């Protein structure tokens, strides 16, 4: 500030002096004075330049200090020696390039840590830096002699050597590096397993090989990553080629998903006792534009390695639900209403956190009965994360869906998992079926699984049944639900519908001898050879058929130039169905005979008859009879063709929709009557201009529906619960205002949930109001209609579901999900709180000696005792198995010890076989030991293990020292 002020003052003085010189001084004196002014200006400029230099110098010093401090923090994290290796690799990259290029050979290993992002979310950035630094330290100390390494990104390490070594020695050293990386790393007293992949490239001769050897190591690493975590691969030309092919397949699959090249086929699952269809399994196919129909083993393996499998999985679910609805609409028959729909869920899709929510949305969208939806999973789904999968399976089953265990018996420890995982269907893998009856081991396994399914009340399905002998033996063993080529291969939806009709509806078509007995004949292109159609021939060929048949000729309309139809001959059934008494249609045209055939259908008939082909119009509605038919056009010769009317009135899509509409209207009226009768619904009309409403309600006491007197909106709002009055008034009025200038829109409605107690009811109830504007005057809304639906039971059900989601089903205590909010609220509302981790001592002995049933009984008893002896306001949760967590307010250390001793004493339980169950407890204190929930639980867990080590059936309080 001083320097700036001096400069301004000097400038002002200079201007003043110049002014005085101009008017009062002599010329010589002015020159001398001007010289002085010039020197003064130069001095000022010098001061400005000097100031700028000083400012930049200060900024440089500050920047240097910041970088130095930041690097100091990094060095503190990773250590002085590691700092150079981990953070200065790019500076030594030239040396790396020179070493490889000069040697013309070497080995390069690209090491990628794949779970860095997950670890960041779990432990934080600083802990991850420590973790990566420890990996660097491990490499520094354990790398074979001659290897150099550096970190090139947060998760990627480059390891290389140019020393002369034999191939076998080199490969052994790579294995040593791999084994070293598989060992867990201890961080903050926690053991962390690395999720990593390695790509290895070895070149023994070449010029300037650095770029190529890096490319090869990268390809090998990514290829190993596609196979599975914690693997390594050597580069080879085969991998290079395969990698390129897989990339192309992946690109093609993304295109196929967008352009809808995927299709679903369905393999029937048959009840062998009566031959009916028990269910169908949806199987994806790829209708490749160049390669034709491709089966899943060609492309799904590549999709499994990418998130694309999730998108494909949801496509399969939605398409299968849509096709299932097609089946229900086609057959309005109770014999098909409960056909099961099986859909395979991939292990990767099971990791999608939105799976349950999306599945629920699809069920709602397609009005599916979830009891008929069977999701098939394999052991790969739960091998690594059993607890999480158990929870996910429970949530899926809460939707009502069934779970099938696919490929049962081909992995490890499957039988022990049956007690842990709640499956409804077991599928015997085809490799056991193939051995029947020669392979006695396969026979024994199938018999055992049949008995097991019967004991556990599971549905058992045998897959891959291809022969009558296999079927016969399976039925002898007690397995009657069969899937395999013996009954049917996978079918398109059209062929599946035909199969369902013949197996479940039990009504075969009566067709002429010249075409097949089932509905597949419609697609045949062979015309019937007839030199002419005389009456005798016609009667011989068609008249005895029990379906309406007509012979027609294709003619050209002289006015329009387009083809039309004229009727040539008919059989008796046609006359009975479509003739009016005394009327003859012979010789008349389409408009009189077939008014239901539209121009598009006429064009298709013309094209097919001219080409000598056949065509079928399913669900054709015949206007004269009011019935629906499968209308089949069979080309004869000389522009003649037969029309066969196969009646499907009971299965017609058209009539089925009419029936459903009628039934829905009847149900709506019935439900309205019932709802009014039981008092679960009120209907009211609202005059927007007058703010008045009238209601229809039913008095259950006198069993009479009544019209209430006119009420004002304010009076109605007075009936609303005080906690919701403000929200109701605000949202209600806003919805009316927003409708100004609109016309009636059935989708535009006001919907709100609230509690209400109108005069005719004696207690509060939850209602859902749906209001529509039904009348406008100009652009202004005039009248609205609304329905109040009683949702009290729904709210209770939602509360029950919420309780189930947040509580352990066995003990009724909080589960991990429920513990999160409760513990946070507990700590937030307490000045001081104890967090205790309990683990039952030797509880495994109870399960081993008395069985899991007795163990579960003991867990329930211990949980009840735990709740009974908690201090007031305390919370308790079952974390898993025999681990519990409790939290309660803490006033004094003496009180804490007294409470811990009392709880440990009270929960002692004697299980079957005189097994005494005790517990060990570790305690941490909020906020003395930590303010974070995760740290409090970790400290309590460590204290609990100390209590166990000290002798069990005791407690230990965490000691920070």
Secondary structure, 3 states (H helix, E strand, C coil): CHHHHHHHHHHHHHHHHHHHHHHHCCHHHHHHHHHHHHHHHHHHHHHHHHHHHHHHHHHHHHHHHHHHHHHHHHHHHHCHHHHHHHHCCHHHHHHHHHHHHHHCCEEEEEEEECCHHHHHHHHCHHHHHHHHHHHHHHHHHHCCCCCEEEECCCCEEEEEECCCCCHHHHHHHHHHHHHHHHCCEEECCEEECCCEEEEEEEECCCCCCHHHHHHHHHHHHHHHHHHCCCEEEECCHHHHHHHHHHHHHHHHHHHHHHCCCEEEEEEEEEECCCCEEEEEEEEEEEEECCCEEECHHHHHHHHHCCCHHHHHHHHHHHHHHHHHHHHHHHCCCCCCCCCEEEEECCHHHHCCCCHHHHHHHHHHHCCCCHHHEEEEECHHHCCCCHHHHHHHHHHHHHCCCEEEEEEECCCCCHHHHHHHCCCCEEEECHHHHCCCCCCHHHHHHHHHHHHHHHHHCCEEEECCCCCHHHHHHHHHHCCCEEECCCCCCCECHHHHHHHHHHHHHCCCCCCCCCCCCCHHHHHCCCCCCCCCCCHHHHHHHHHCCCCEEEEEEEEECCCCCCEEEEEEEECHHHHHHHCCCCCCCCCCEHHHHCCCCCHHHHHHHHHHHHHCCCEEEEEEEECCCCEEEEEEEEECCCCEEEEEEEECCCCCHHHHHHHHHHHHHHHHHHHHHHHHHHCCEEEEEEECCCCEEEEEEEECCCCEEEECCCEEHHHHHHHECHHHHHHHHHHHHHHHHHCCCCCCCCCCCEEEEEEECCCCCCCCEEEEEEEEEEEEECCEEEEEEEEEEECHHHHHHHHHHHHHHHECCCCCCECHHHHHHHHHHHHHCCCCEEEEEEEEECCHHHHHHHCHHHHHHHHHHHHHHHHHCCCCCCEEEEEECCEEEEEEECCCHHHHHHHHHHHHHHCCEEEHHHEEEEEEEEEEEECCCCCCHHHHHHHHHHHHHHHHHCCCCCEEECCCC
